[in-house]
Amino acid sequence: MTDDDPAGDFCGFAHPVLAVACPDCKARIGAMCMRPSGHRASDFHQSRKAAADAAFIARHGAAASIERTAAGWAIDPTGDAEARATDAAGSDLPLFAAR
């Protein structure tokens, strides 16, 4: 994978946005955004977030979602897990049932 790869590994980093390089500060894939002073930014640049969204949709489709799991991140190709947690009667089903 290179910095030019628009469809990076969205599950391979601490945050999915790190799968793309930043168009603003030129932070590489996997590196946090930097402030103009050279210090680490507290959040990602908006342009990087938009680039990550576009790359994710290009790779996985508009219906897909990415969700936080105990092991990190998981891609759900069918979309919103919370929407599927509502049964046909419209009542909420537990997302985290005791096992």
N, C-alpha and C positions, 0 to 999 in steps of 0.2 A: 504494500500500500504506500502511495506517495502523497505529498501535499496537494497534488493536482487531481487526485481521485475524488470526485464529487460524491461518491457513494461509499463512504467509509464504513467501518465496523461500528455500528451504533451501540452495540452491547459490550464492546471491549474496553470502555473507559469509565471513569467515575461518573461522568455525565455524558449523555448522547451528543450534545453540542460539540464536544471535544473531537468528534469523528470528522470534522471539517476544519480546514485552516481559516483563520480570520482575515477577511478582506480589508479590515481597517488597520489593525496593528501588525498584521502579517504573522501572528502567532501560528506555529506549526500545528499539525494534527496532534492531539494529545496534550498540548500545552495551553495553559490558561492565558487569557487575554492580558495585555499589558497596557498600563496608563502611559500617556506621553512622557511622564517623568521617568519611565523605566520600571516603576513599581508594578507589582501584580495587581490587576484589577479585581474588584470585589464581585463583578458580574461579567457576563459575556457581552460583547458589542451587539447591538441590534442587528447589524448586517450579518454577523456570524450566526445568530439565531435564525434569521431568514434563510441563509444559505443551508443550514442544517435541515430546516423544514423542507426546502426544495429538494435537497439530495435524498432525504428520507422518502418523500413522496415519489420521486423518480425511481427509486430502487424498490420500494415495497408497495406502492399504490396509495391512492388517496384514502382508501378505507382502512388502512392499517394504523395501528397505534403501538406505542412503546410504553411499557409499564414497568414500574419498580418491583422487583422480586427480592426475596431474601438473599438470593445469590448475586444480585446486581440488576440487570435489565433484561427484559424479554420482549420480543416483537410478536404482536398478535395480528396476523394478517387479516382478520375479520373485523377488527375495530374495537370499539369501546366496551371493555369488560363490564363496566357498571350498567350500561344499557342492557346487556344480556342478563344481568342479575335480577331483572324484573320479569316475573312470570306472565303468562297470558292474561291472568286476571288483573294485572296491574299492581299487585302487591310486591313489596321489596323482598328479595331473597337475601339471606345473609351471605356476604362476600367472604367472611372469615369464620366459618363454622368451626366449632370445636371438633377435634378428631379423636 
